[in-house]
Amino acid sequence: MYILTRNIFRFAVVILFQVLVMDNVMINGYMIPYIYLLFILLMPFETPRWIQLLAGFALGLTMDLFTGTLGMHTAASVLVAFVRPYLLDLLAPRDGYEAETFPRIHYYGFLWFLKYTLLIVLIHHLALFYLEVFQLKHFFSTLLRVILSSILSTSTIVISQYFVFRK
Amino acid sequence: MRTLLRFIQKYSNLLLFLLLEIIAVVLMVQGSGFQRSKLIALNRQTTGYIYSKVDGAREYFSLKEVNQQLSEENLKLRNRLDILSSSVDSATVISDLRGGHHYFFIQSRIVQNSIFKQYNYLTINKGKKQGVFRDMGVISDQGLVGIVLESSANFATVIPLINRDFRLSAKIKSNNYSGILQWDGSSPRYAVLNEIPFHVELVAGDTILTSGFSSIFPEGIKVGRIESFSLEKGNFYNIRIELFTDFQRLYHVNVIRNYRQEEQLNLENQHR
C-alpha cells in the first residue's frame, strides 16, 4: 500500500515538474530533457507487467494531454514500459536483483543506473522523435536530435537522483 | 476454445502491449486536425491558469528586455507618425472615416509557447470575452506570428508560422509575385516560400510580405527576408526565408480583428 501511494505521488510530481519546468528548458534549439521517464524507471522490480503497461499508458496519455500531441508520448511510453522487464533481465547482476530493493543508484550503483537510464531513454526518444516527424525525409537531423536529447535527458535523470534520494 | 484461452493467457502481456499501442496510434492519426484543436482548447482552459501563474514569474525576469523592445517600438511609431502627419491627404482621411475601421488590433501576451517541436503552438491570454476568435491573424511588432486556432473564454491557441500545418499566401515585395509560405520544421529562425515560378528574378535580401489574399491578414505585414533560393526539379523555386519574428523572445503580440472578414467570406463562398 505504501509503495502504491508513493508511486502515485511520484507520478504527479514527475508530470508537474516536466510540464512546468522542463518543457521550458530548451537548449540549443534541439533538446528538451524528458525527466518524466523517471516514473517508469523507478517502478519496483516485481510490479506485474500489465500494471507496468497500463502505468506507462497513463503516463504517456497525461503528457499528451499537457502538450497537445495526442498519442505520441503514449506510444513511446507504452513501448518503454513493455521493454523495461527485458532490459532489466539483460542488465541484471550475476545473482539477480535482491528482494526489498528498487532500481535505483542507491542499490545498484552509478554505472548500472546510467546504463539502464540511457537504454530506456534512447528507446523512448527514438520512438517519440520519429513519430513526431512521421517521415524518413529528415532521418539524420532527427537522429541527431534523438542522440543529443537522449544525452541531456539521461544526465538530467541521473543527476536528479542525487538531489531527490540522498539517503 | 481451450487452446485459444491458453494462447491469450500465455501472451496476455504482449496482447495488452499491442492493444495499447494501437490505441496510441489511433489517437495520433484520428487526433489530428479538428479533435486535436478541440482537445488543445479544452486543455488550455484548465492548464492556462497554471501557465499564467508561472508566466507571472517569468515576466519579471524579462522586464528589461521587454522595456527595450517597447521603447524601440515607440521610437519607430513616433517616426512613422511624423512622416504620416506631413504627408496625410485630407481626401484619404475622409474616405477612411466613411468606410469605418477595417482592422482592429487586440493587444495580448503569450503565456505558453513551444518552439522546438514540429507542431508548435502558442497560448495567448485573450479569448472570446476579449473578442478573439478562430481564424484571426496574430502579429508582433517584428512581423507575422500566426493564426488563432481555437479560443476559450480567456485564452486562445495560436498556430504559429513555425508549425508544419501552417500555410499562408505571401508575396515578394519587389515584384509582387506570391507563393505559399510554410515551415519545413528545421529551425525556428527560417521558413520556406514555395510555388514562385522559375522565370521570376530573385535577389537575396528581398523582403517577403503577406499578400492579403485571405481575409486573415491585411496586405503588407512583414514576414522575413530571402536568405537563399534554389530551383528544385521542376518549375518552381524553393526559397529559404529568414524570419523577422524571433519566436524565442516573443512576448507581446497583437491579434488582428478584420471587421469585414465575414462579408468577404460570404461573398467568396457564394461562388464555390
Interface residues (C-beta under 8 A of the other chain):
Chain A: V19 L20 D23 N24 M26 G29 Y30 M31 I32 R49 W50 L53 L54 G56 F57 G60 D64 L65 F66 T67 G68 T69 L70 G71 M72 T74 A75 V78 L79 F82 L131 E132 V133 H138 S141
Chain B: S12 N13 L16 F17 L20 E21 I23 A24 V25 V26 L27 M28 V29 G31 S32 Q35 R36 L39 I40 N43 T47 I50 V54 R58 S114 I115 F116 K117 Q118 Y119 Y121 G185 S186 S187 P188
